[in-house]
Every structure is written in structure tokens, then in C-alpha cells.
Amino acid sequence: MQLKTILNRVQKYQSFIYTDFKLTEDKQLKLDITIRPRSNSRPICSGCGRKCPGYDTLPVRRFEFIPFWGILVYFVYAMRRVNCPDCGIKVERVPWAEGKRTVTNAYAWFLARWAKQLSWAQVADAFRTSWYTVYSSVEMAVQWGRAHVDLDGITAIGVDELCWGKWHRYVTVVYQINRDAIRLLWVGEKRTAKTLLRFFRWFGKPRTKQLKYICSDMWKPYLKVIAKKARQAIHILDRFHIVAHMNKAIDKVRAAEAKELERKGYVPILKKSRWLFLKRPGNLTDKQDTSLATLLQYNLKTVRSYLLKEDFQFFWEYRSAYWAGWFLDRWCTRAMRSRIEPMKKVAGMLRRHRELILNWFRAKKAFSSGIVEGLNAKAKVTTRKSYGFKSFKTLELALYHNLGALPQPIETHKFF
């Protein structure tokens, strides 16, 4: 089967034909495929998309196509200019490339698909192209996908922040967390109230009114904006962030008490005990389980804080929001009477957000920020895979590309 036959089978363009094939070797093999327009065919204006009479022909231009067998492949074509009555003199529109791009559409989508599997630098090295070519291919895929994304039927979203870069910069991320669709919806620079307001402006009032559930952490700007823009939705603060706050409080108590014991000359029994108090009892090793049992015999603030945390785990077993609230009130009273400042702060925080925490039960435990944190973990893998991004735009493209579940155009032949 000849090469022309293969190209006409997988990449056929109306009004254009493949003519000459030239194989050259300059440091590596290159295959030039010459394309010319069919006889009596009229070029298409790149401005309005109408067929117009030709004006003249520009010098030959080369377009990168998908390489095979380690051979770089180029389409060679002399672009025509058209004399459009509405747009004036314009360069024609060709079906294999967009605008002034020197990369064919097929090759751009090919690189964009590989960019989901490998880092952009690895893709560029594997297919002997530049990093910028891979970047522009991902940008094209994201722009097309965002323009054709379906935003109907979204009833549950999760809002969180993501730290990235050497200087601990933050971005706000919004995910769709419906059972049938989990994906990244929107990324905004910084984690401020204005950032989240931009999301709701982009999302639109009609779609916002359809929201039934919103999960977030306790970051005040997020709480204020959600209360203002989506009052009808059940705003959920779930166990992930609450347990994280309790663990931080216990760790703070342990560190302070360990220093106090050392200063007073007591045996350093809390040394190397951090994970004994932070891990779940079921995840402890036999050695850690024995060490923890020994520590629980002492009347230490760390031990009392740990027992308060473990007692709070019964809170999540309730089904009724009323009885869960009764348990929460009793637990907060005990924590406030413990005279352990970090735990008292946790109790105060739980009291301030009591209704939002109980919303987890009102939502029948169907939604939680655990889904959001799982997506955040994938987002961090994306940034690490790329060895860090220096600009927000690059990070934004990578996150949409990997987590946005963006649609792709239907192709007659998909190159793997």
C-alpha cells in the first residue's frame, strides 16, 4: 500500500491532494509531503469562511505532522491569498492547521493526548519537537474543550485552595462532585473572596440557583461568598477538615508538653510519639500499639487531648442532625472544661460553624470534601510531573487538561 493511499485513508482533505514525497537526511530523517489544491478549487477566506477568488500565492510553508518510524513528517504547502469582498486580502484557511500555527491539528491533538501521560518536556523529547509546541498543543486542546464543555446538570460543587510553586502561592479550585461526574470546573488565581466571586460570575446565576450542595473548608472568604451567592444550597463542612484541625491541636499540645517535661528534668516519654497520637488506632503497628497503651497510663495533657479526639469519632456515627448536634454540644462543653487551650480553640471553632457541620447529616452523608482532597492530590501530581510551573497560566492549562474531563472533537482516525 502506498503512502499516498494511507494518507488519503486517515487524513483526507477535500479540495486538496497529496502529490510529491521527498525523504531527506539532515542529522535525522525527514519526510516532506507536498500538498496542492485541486484544479478549479477556490480558497476559503480565513476571516469570514466563504469561498473567494484567489489573489496570489505566498512562499512555501511547512507544517509539522505526526512522525512515524522515527522520521519527522512535514506537510509542504504554498498558502494562497484570497480577494474577499468583505474582509479584503486575506490568507486562505486550510483544514489541517489553524491560523498561523505551524503544527497540524492532528499532530497538536496527538501531543495533547500524550501530555496527559508524560510531562511536557518528556513529550517534546520523545517526539523530537519543542516544549513550546507541546505547550501550544495543550493550550489548543484546553481552549477547544472549554468552549464546548457541558455545564448542565451540576448540582454539587467543592471549593478548595491549592498551594503551588516555590513561593507558596495559592489558587482557588472549584470541582463538580456529582456522583455521575467528578471533574475540575474552574481555576482562579489567589484564594480571596474576589477570586470565588469571579467563579460565580463565570458560572452564571441560572446554574448557581440549581446548586443543591457545596463543600468547602472553613476559610472565611469562601464562607462569606457562598452564603451570599448560593444561599439555597446546603453548605457542608465535613470530617476531613475537622479531623485535620484536631490533629494539629493535639500535635501542638504534644510538642509543648514534651518541651515542658524536658525543661523540668522528667523522663522524655513523649519523644518520638507524634504518630502514635495522629494515626488511626487501626493503622498502628504492633509496636506502636504497645507504646501508645503505655503512654495512655499517664495523666498528660496530650493523652487527655487524644482521648477527646477519639471520643469525637462517635459523632460521625449519628444519622440524625438533631442528635448529632446534641453530641457536638456535649463534646464542646467537655473540651472547654479541659483547660487545654488548643482543644478549646477547636471547640470554639466547632461551635461557630455548628450548622454547617451538621449539614453533612442533612445531606445524608452523600457529599464530602474528601472527594475534593482526592482531586487536589491529583492536581499536585500534575504540578510535580511538570517539575513546577512558573506562571499561573501554565498551571491553569495543565489542571484543566488533566482534571477537567474536557471533550475532544470527533476524528475520522485517532493517532495513538
C-alpha positions, 0 to 999 in steps of 0.5 A: 500500500502506498503512502499516498493511499494511507494518507488519503485513508486517515487524513483526507482533505477535500479540495486538496491532494497529496502529490510529491514525497521527498525523504531527506537526511539532515542529522535525522530523517525527514519526510516532506509531503507536498500538498496542492489544491485541486484544479478549479478549487477556490480558497476559503477566506480565513476571516469570514469562511466563504469561498473567494477568488484567489489573489496570489500565492505566498512562499512555501510553508511547512507544517509539522505532522505526526512522525512515524518510524522515527522520521519527522513528517512535514506537510509542504504547502504554498498558502494562497491569498484570497480577494474577499469582498468583505474582509479584503486580502486575506490568507486562505484557511486550510483544514489541517492547521489553524491560523498561523500555527505551524503544527497540524491539528492532528499532530497538536491533538496527538501531543495533547493526548500524550501530555496527559501521560508524560510531562511536557518536556518528556513529550517534546523529547520523545517526539523530537519537537519543542516544549513550546509546541507541546505547550501550544498543543495543550493550550489548543486542546484546553481552549477547544474543550472549554468552549464546548464543555457541558455545564448542565446538570451540576448540582454539587460543587467543592471549593478548595485552595491549592498551594503551588510553586516555590513561593507558596502561592495559592489558587482557588479550585472549584470541582463538580462532585456529582456522583455521575461526574467528578471533574475540575470546573474552574481555576482562579488565581489567589484564594480571596473572596474576589477570586470565588466571586469571579467563579460565580460570575463565570458560572452564571446565576441560572446554574448557581440557583440549581446548586443543591450542595457545596463543600468547602473548608472553613476559610472565611472568604469562601464562607462569606461568598457562598452564603451570599451567592448560593444561599439555597444550597446546603453548605457542608463542612465535613470530617476531613477538615475537622479531623485535620484541625484536631490533629494539629491541636493535639500535635501542638499540645504534644510538642509543648508538653514534651518541651515542658517535661524536658525543661523540668528534668522528667523522663522524655516519654513523649519523644518520638510519639507524634504518630502514635497520637495522629494515626488511626488506632487501626493503622498502628503497628504492633509496636506502636500499639504497645507504646501508645497503651503505655503512654495512655497510663499517664495523666498528660495533657496530650493523652487527655487531648487524644482521648477527646479526639477519639471520643469525637469519632462517635459523632460521625456515627449519628444519622440524625442532625438533631442528635448529632448536634446534641453530641457536638454540644456535649463534646464542646462543653467537655473540651472547654472544661479541659483547660487545654487551650488548643482543644478549646480553640477547636471547640470554639471553632466547632461551635461557630460553624455548628450548622454547617457541620451538621449539614453533612447529616442533612445531606445524608452523608452523600457529599464530602470534601474528601472527594475534593482532597482526592482531586487536589492530590491529583492536581499536585501530581500534575504540578510535580510531573511538570517539575513546577510551573512558573506562571499561573497560566501554565498551571491553569492549562495543565489542571484543566487538561488533566482534571477537567474531563474536557471533550475532544472533537470527533476524528475520522482516525485517532493517532495513538 
